[in-house]
Amino acid sequence: MVPLEVMDEIRSLRKIVEQHLAGFAWGEVARSEPVKTDILRQMLDAGFSPQFARDMLTDLPREMNSIEAMAWVKGAADRSLMTIGNENDIVDRGGVYALVGPTGVGKTTTTAKLAARCVLRHGPSKVALVTTDGYRIGAHEQLRIYGRILGVSVHLVKDATELRQTLIELQHKHMVLIDTMGMSQKDKLVPELTDMLAGCDVQRVLLLNSTSRGDTLDDVVRAYAGETLAGCILTKIDEAASLATALDVIMRHGLRMLYVSNGQRVPEDLHLPNRSYLLHRAFKDVPESSPHKFDGVEPALMMANAGMVATGGRRG
């Protein structure tokens, strides 16, 4: 049996060797494929993950210059981003939708925005609001206030039985929106909520906070994924320095973006996704003075730490 301190020493030496090799590989790729190296650096600077950047650059034609290569990558990202347009707006399609996601992502306000959008198109009699959040102080009352302003009914349900009965009573409505309790993606109640909604034939819309870290957003998507996920809404885009991280997660997980939210106003601050604007924000250059800008062989070390060599392949 190898002593623990010896194993730690071996791991430490392995990391040093890997970093040296990554530096060598980076230097070699920088010499043989300078354009690809430059685009990779720009994507990492913007906030894209090493995995997404590597996948995007796998088929990059070698003969392109930097301007052509960046246009090519933006085109590839545009094809990977799934959004809806006016013709398939869920407000016009109708149905029963539950807004789900972690605490503080903006579920109650977004529920009100969607309800207001539907009221403007179809009238207050065609919309109903439901809340399962009987725990948070004031959550039900906040939705009731929105309901009064919009002229739509608001219903509080405590379990699957009450939800099923309420939805039967509301089946004549064009759109029913369910505001769910905010909980951490690590909470053991998340699968119970998902099962409850699926059992009541409810489509779920996942809210993602565009200011969150990529690994946090990955956790959120994994926790809330499933067959009844109709798509996602990206919130707080007015607060995010870059949209690269959030769009990276949405594209890697193959989520369909239904709306973006950029403020607290109801219903003005909810929009159908403008793809060119979102991708422009994602690929926006990072200022030279930014402390988040990579320098020297730092991109190579990041790719090595992510389990990928600088040439874009996986370690064997």
Buried (B, 14 or more C-beta within 10 A) or exposed (E): EEEEEEEEEEEEEEEEEBBEBBBBBBBEBBEEBEBBBBBBBBBBBBBBBBBBBBBBBEEBEEEBEEEEBBEBBBEBBBEBBBBBEEEEBBBBEBBBBBBBBBEEBBBBBBBBBBBBBBBEBBEBEBBBBBBBBEEEEEBBEBBBEBBEEBEBBBBBBEEBEBBBEBBEEBEEBBBBBBBBBBBEBEBEEBEEBBEBBBEBEBBBBBBBBBBBEBEBBBBBBEBBBEEBBBBBBBBBBEEBBBBBBBBBBBBBBEBBBBBBBBBEEBBEBBBBBEBEEBBEBBBBEBEEEEEEBBEEBBBBBBBBEBEBBBBBEEEE
